[in-house]
């Protein structure tokens, strides 16, 4: 990826009613970029997923704002409703 990308980790859990398709939903996320972010699965169970990802630095301002952005993009682009806990790795440098 580009030099102006940052890495992040994310713990994803299904929202109410999304448990039956959760594994497929996570597979869909790793198939291609969503909202400028790419994802790789580190660990996957029926109730949570630990992923790593990269996103252009201009889209990452804080852990909470990145989580909200990704939730919105995943829902609008992929139709998947997840709760996300995001941790930006290292610092954010423009």
C-alpha positions as CSV (number, residue, x, y, z in Angstrom):
1,X,0.0,0.0,0.0
2,X,1.0,3.6,-0.2
3,X,3.4,5.3,2.2
4,X,0.5,7.5,3.4
5,X,-1.5,4.7,4.8
6,X,-1.8,3.7,8.5
7,X,-2.4,0.4,10.1
8,X,-5.1,-0.4,12.5
9,X,-6.6,-3.4,14.3
10,X,-10.3,-4.0,14.8
11,X,-12.5,-6.3,16.9
12,X,-15.8,-6.8,15.1
13,X,-18.9,-8.3,16.6
14,X,-22.3,-8.8,15.0
15,X,-25.2,-6.6,15.9
16,X,-28.4,-8.2,17.1
17,X,-29.7,-10.6,14.4
18,X,-26.4,-10.7,12.5
19,X,-24.9,-13.8,14.1
20,X,-26.0,-16.3,11.5
21,X,-24.2,-14.6,8.6
22,X,-21.3,-13.2,10.6
23,X,-18.6,-15.5,9.2
24,X,-19.8,-14.7,5.6
25,X,-19.9,-11.0,6.4
26,X,-16.3,-11.0,7.5
27,X,-15.3,-12.9,4.4
28,X,-17.1,-10.2,2.3
29,X,-15.0,-7.5,4.1
30,X,-11.7,-9.1,3.2
31,X,-12.7,-9.6,-0.5
32,X,-11.9,-6.0,-1.4
33,X,-11.5,-2.4,-0.1
34,X,-14.4,-0.8,1.8
35,X,-14.3,3.0,2.3
36,X,-10.6,3.0,1.3
37,X,-9.7,0.4,3.9
38,X,-8.5,-3.1,3.4
39,X,-8.9,-5.9,5.9
40,X,-7.2,-9.2,6.8
41,X,-8.6,-11.7,9.3
42,X,-6.3,-12.6,12.3
43,X,-8.9,-14.6,14.2
44,X,-12.5,-15.5,13.6
45,X,-15.2,-17.2,15.7
46,X,-18.9,-17.3,15.4
47,X,-19.2,-14.2,17.7
48,X,-16.2,-12.0,17.0
49,X,-13.4,-11.3,14.6
50,X,-10.0,-9.8,15.1
51,X,-8.8,-8.1,11.9
52,X,-6.0,-5.9,10.8
53,X,-6.3,-3.2,8.2
54,X,-4.8,-0.3,6.3
55,X,-6.4,3.0,5.4
56,X,-5.2,6.3,3.9
57,X,-4.0,8.5,6.8
58,X,-6.4,11.3,5.8
59,X,-9.3,9.1,6.8
60,X,-8.0,8.2,10.3
61,X,-8.2,10.9,12.9
62,X,-8.8,8.9,16.1
63,X,-9.8,5.4,17.1
64,X,-13.4,6.3,17.8
65,X,-13.8,8.4,14.6
66,X,-12.3,5.7,12.5
67,X,-14.6,3.1,14.0
68,X,-17.6,5.3,13.3
69,X,-16.4,5.9,9.7
70,X,-15.8,2.2,9.0
71,X,-19.2,1.2,10.5
72,X,-20.9,3.7,8.2
73,X,-19.0,2.6,5.1
74,X,-19.4,-1.1,5.8
75,X,-23.1,-0.7,6.3
76,X,-23.7,1.6,3.3
77,X,-21.4,-0.2,0.8
78,X,-21.7,-3.8,2.0
79,X,-25.0,-3.9,3.9
80,X,-23.3,-5.4,6.9
81,X,-24.1,-4.1,10.4
82,X,-21.2,-4.6,12.9
83,X,-20.0,-3.1,16.1
84,X,-16.3,-2.2,15.8
85,X,-13.6,-1.4,18.3
86,X,-10.7,0.1,16.4
87,X,-7.1,0.8,17.5
88,X,-4.9,2.8,15.3
89,X,-1.4,1.3,15.3
90,X,1.4,3.8,16.0
91,X,0.9,7.5,15.4
92,X,-1.0,9.3,12.6
93,X,1.4,11.3,10.4
94,X,0.3,13.2,7.4
